[in-house]
Amino acid sequence: MTPGRRHGRALTVLLGVVLAATACGPVADRQPKDLRVGYDSLDGSLAVWPPRGDLAGDAAATAAVTDAVRDWRSPADDRAHLPSSGILFSGRVDGAPVALVAADVPGESASWLLQLTRDGDRYAITRASEYTDPGYLVYSDVLPVQTAGGRRYLVSARVQTLLGPQGRALAVADGLSAPVDVPACAAVPVTATLRATESLPRGRAADRLLDLGTGTVDPRYPLVRDESGAGRRALTGLDTCVLAGDRGPFGSIPRRVGDRDAPRSVPTSWPMAKLTVRSLGEVALGGGEAAELQQLSWDTDAGTMTAVIYRPADGSAPVVSPADRATPLQTYQLPVPGQPLVVLSWRATRDSSLSVPPGTPLLVERPGLVVVPEPTRTQTYSLANTDKTHYRSVSPR
């Protein structure tokens, strides 16, 4: 379950209280001159995002942050809706003024985390990442912050303790954690303990997240929900910068805005939650040692995505395919050095039958899995079931 939905029925109750009592969502007749400081959401009597930072009461800082956010535009050229946005933190970090804003962007029904630093008498937005869960950013409890001293996390008032990548408790002052060493291109766990509240009467002992690394570039949001810990296991040994690249699983399906690709927006294939991996078996190519072939799957705001991972027996770097949307016949182009492959995967039944073009060499053939060399021209493969035939075409990279 994802951050915006994870409290389920209890959160529904909470939202009803918030909307009735504090107007948490966009309100047409509320047009403040400046951004609110903090966010007016309640969990029972608990203010979930109270004002934080030693500049939270500084009117000049608030006005300067507001001016910067008012001038900001998303990659789709949408602006933040100030009445339903808020300054979650405004204070000095490592001696420099920093502000963190939860920005509501109605044009794409998006929620952004904006990080600002002061430049002379003005503030400038230095980082802007889009929260990819359909729920609003402020319903999460741990937000990533990147500073010169390392990764930090801003936590809601629901967070009782926060454990960093090595399972060590992080000191938290005024909602902001101490800096922690997060690698650039590897996934590490972050775990929060949530106190008992009206929406969580028993609290939550382990609210698990994965930080995909400080190399995650804007506007990609680096935190992924990992309730079961399966995501941590799935990404072991994988380079998250490769995963996030334009040809990697997480970055390979661009977002469409209207009838055009939007390369500056978060990819449609960007992960949100439920990262898992399963083995497809071993593959031996050209008489060499058998490598393990795995299928990676994850949830996005556009549905489930999958990819394949080729893990060489000699321990060299794994090879990953671009993403494929979950379909009855999965096709993956796997750029194995010296021998690029196409992997075809499906759920085998007594009535399913795969067809490949005549003369296609079958490097691997077993129920539910076929591996063939990447074609030199566009080829079409088909999977016949009792009620329907599914077609997939592959072109050379």
N, C-alpha and C positions, 0 to 999 in steps of 0.2 A: 504494500500500500504506500502511496507516495505522500510527500510532506503536506500537500494541500488537502489530502483526503484521509490522512492516517488515523485521525481521531473518530472517524465514522459517525455514528449516531450522536455521540457526545458532542462532536464539533458542530453538528447541525443545531443542537440546543444552544451552544455557545454563540453561533452566528446570529441566532434569533435574538439572544440577549443583547449582543453587540449592536445589531441594526436598530433594535428598538430603543436602546438606551444611549448609544454613543455615535450612531451614524457612521459605521466603519466603512461602508462602500461609498462610491461616488454619489455626491448629493448636488443636484443642479443649482440650488439656491445658496450654496455655501461657497463664497468666492473670497477667501482670505488674501490679503495683500502678500503675506509671506507664507512659506511652508510651515506647517505645524512642526513643533519640536517634540519628538516622540510620536507614538501612533495611538489613536484613541480606541484600541481594542482591549476588551476585558475578558478574562476567564474567571467567571464568578466575580469576586471583588479584586482580583489580581490584575494590575495593569501589565499586560504582556510585554509591551515595548515602551517603557517609560523614557523620558529624556535622559540621555547619557552623555558624559564628557564634560570637561570643565568649561567649555564654551557654549554649552546648551542654553545658558541664560544670557548670552551675549547677543543683543539685538543687531549689532552691526554685522556679526558673523552670520547670523540667520538671514539677514537681508542679502548679503553677498552670495551665500549658498543658493538662495532662491533665484537670484538673477542668473546664476550659471545654469541651474536646472531649467529655468524658463527658456533659455537660449538653446538648450541641447535638443538634438533631434536623433531619433533612432535610425538604424540603417534604412528603414522604409520611409524615412522622413516624417515620422509621427512625433509629436511632442508629448511631454509628460502632462498629466492632468493634475495640476497642483492641489486642488481641494481634496483629492484622494491619494496624495503622496505624503511622505513625511520624512523628517530628518531623524534617523535612528541613533546617530552618534555625532557629536560635534565637540571635538577637543584636541588637545595636543598629544601626539603619538611620536615617541622618540624626538620630542622637542619641536615637532612641526605640526601646525594645525591640519587636521583631517576631518572630513565629514563623510558620513555614509547615509545615502538616501534610498528609501524604497519608493521607486517611481512607478506610478500607474500609467500605462500607455494604452488608452482605449482603442486606438486605431487597429492594433493587432491583438487586442485583448491580452496584452502582455504586461509582465511585471519585471522591472529592471532593478538591479542593484548598482547604484552609481557611487563611485568613490571619488571624492574631491580633495584637492590640496590647495593651500593658499599660494597665490602668485602675486606678490605685492599687496595691493589693497583688494584684490579680487580673488575669487576661487575659480579653479579650472577643474573640469572632469578629467581625471587621469585614467580611470577604468570604468567600463560599462559592460556588465554581463546580464544576459537575459535569463530569467528564471523559467525553465522549460516546463515545469509542472503546470497543468491548467489551474491549480489553486494559486492564490495570491501569495506573494513573497513573505508577507508578515505572518503567515500561518506556519512557516518554518520556524525552527528554534535555534539553528546554528547557521550563520552566514559567513562566507569566506572574506578575508581582508588580506591584501598583500601590501607589506610595508618594506622599507629598506632593511629592516632587521629580520625579515622572514615572514612566513605565513602567520596570521592571527585569525581568531574567530570571534565574531560578535554574537553573543547569545541572548536569548530572551530571558525574561524573569522566571520562566518555567524551569530553566536549567539549574540543577542543583550542583552537579559536578560535570566536568568535561575531561575526557581522556584523549591524549594525543596519539600519534602513530605508534609509539612504543608501549602503549597502554598506561602511560604515566599521567597522573592528574595535572592539568594545566591550571596555573594561577589565573584567576579572573578578577579584574578590578574595573568597576563601573561598566560591567557588561562586556569588556574586551579582554581576551585571553592574552597571556604572555606569548611572545613569538615562539614558533616551533619550527624545527628543521624539516620541511617537506621537500622531497626531491622534485626536480623539474619534470621528469618523464616516467614516474612510477606511481601506481595507486597505493595509497596508505589509508588505514582506517582511522576514523574519528568517532568517538562514542560519547553520547550525552546521557546523563541520568536526569529524568524529569520528575519534579516534585509533584505531589498529589494536589490536584486542582479540581474545580467543578467539572471540567471536561475529561479529566483523567483522575477519577477518584482513588485509584491505586498507584498513580504515578506511572513511570516507565523506567525499568531498571537499565535497559540498554537500547537507546535510540541510535542505531548504527548508520553511519555514512561512509562513503569512500571519497577521499580527495584525490582527483585524477592528476594532481601535480601542479607545480607553479608554472610549468611550461604551457599550460592550457591558456590559449589566447582569447581575448575578448572577440566577440560577445559570448563565447561559450562559457556556460556556468560550470565550475569545476567540481561541485559536490553532487554525488549520486547516492540515492537511498539504497541501503544494503541490509535489510532487516534480518535476513537469515545468515549473512556472512558468505553466501555463495558467490557474490561478486568479487570479494577479496580473493577467493580461491580461483575464480575464473581468470583474473587478470595477473596471477602470479607469473613473473618472468616476462611480462609483456611491456613493451615500450608505449606508454600512453601518448607520447607525441606522435608516434607512427599511427596509432589507432585514431588519433584526432585529425590526421592529415587528409588532404583532399582525396586520396585513394585508399585511405584506411577505413575500417568499418564505421567509426563514429562520425567521420566528416565527409563521406563520399556521396551522400544524396542531398543536393542543395535544396534549400527552401525556395518555394515559388511564391512570388508576390504578384498577383494578377497573372499575366501570361509569360512572365520572365523569371529566370533564375535570379536569386538574390544572394550573391556570394559573400556579402558582408554581414548577412544575417546568420543566426544559428542554423546549422544544417538540420534538415528534417530527420536525419539519422542520429542526432545527438542523444546520448543515453539519459534516462530519467530515473530508472529503477529496474529491479529484477534482472540483474546480470547473472546469467548462468552459463555453464558449459557442459557439453556431453561429448563422449568419445564416439567417433564414427568408425574407429578401427585403425589398424596400421596399414601403411602404404609403402611398398618397396618399389623404387623407380630405377630402372636400368641395372638391376642386379645389386644395387647398393643396400645399405642397412635400412631396415624398416623405420619409417617415421610415423609419429602419431598424428592422426587427422582428427580435429575436434570441431564441433559446431558451437559457436558463441551466439547467445540470444540475449536480447534486452528490450525493455519497454521505452518507447518514446511518446511524445504527445501525439504522434501520428499512427501509433500502433506498434506491434512487435516487429523488430528487425533481427536479422541473423547474418552471420558471416562464418567463414571457416578459418581455422588456424592450422598451419602445417608446422609441427615441431620436429626438427631434424634429430636423428638419434645421436649425433655427435655433440649435441648441446649448443650448436650455433644458433644464431638469432632466429626466432620463429618468423614465419611468413604469414601474412594475413591478407584476406581478400577484402574488396569493397563490400558494403552492406547489400543485402537483398531483403525486400519486404517478405514477410511470411506468406508463402503461397503453397499450393499443393506440390508443385515441382520447383525446388530451389536450384538456382544456377549461380555458381561462384567462379570468378576468374581469379586464379591463384598464381601470382607472379613468382613461382619457384625459379631461382637463378638457373639459367641454362636450359630449363624445361618448363615453360609456363603451361599451366593446366587449366582445365575446366572440370569442376566438381559438380555432379548432379546428385541431388539428394531428395528423397521423398519417403513417405510412410508406406512401406510395402504391405500389400494385402494379396490375397489369393487372386483377386480380380484386376490388379494393377499390372501394367505392362509398359516398359519404356522403349521408345524407338529412337535410334540415332541415324544420321545420314549413312548411306552405304559406304563401306570402305573405311569407316572411322575406327582407328585402333582403340581397343578397350584396355587401358592400363590396369584398371581395377573394375571388376564386375561382381557384385553380390546384391542380394535383396536390399533395396533402399539406397544403394550407393553405386555410382558409376563415375570413374575418372578417365578423362580422355585428354589428349594434347589440345592446347588452345588452337582453334582453327586459323587458317590463313585468310579465310574470307567468312562472311556471315553464314552461320549454320543454325538450323532450327532443330530442336529436340522436342519430343512429345511424350506425354504420360497419359495413357488411356486407362480410365476407370470404367465401371459398369455404366455410369450415367453421363460421363463427360470426358472429353480429351483436352488436356492442357498443353499449350504450346509455349516454348521459350526460345528466343533467338539470342545468339552470342556472336559478337563481332570482335575482330582482333583489337587488342588494346592500342 
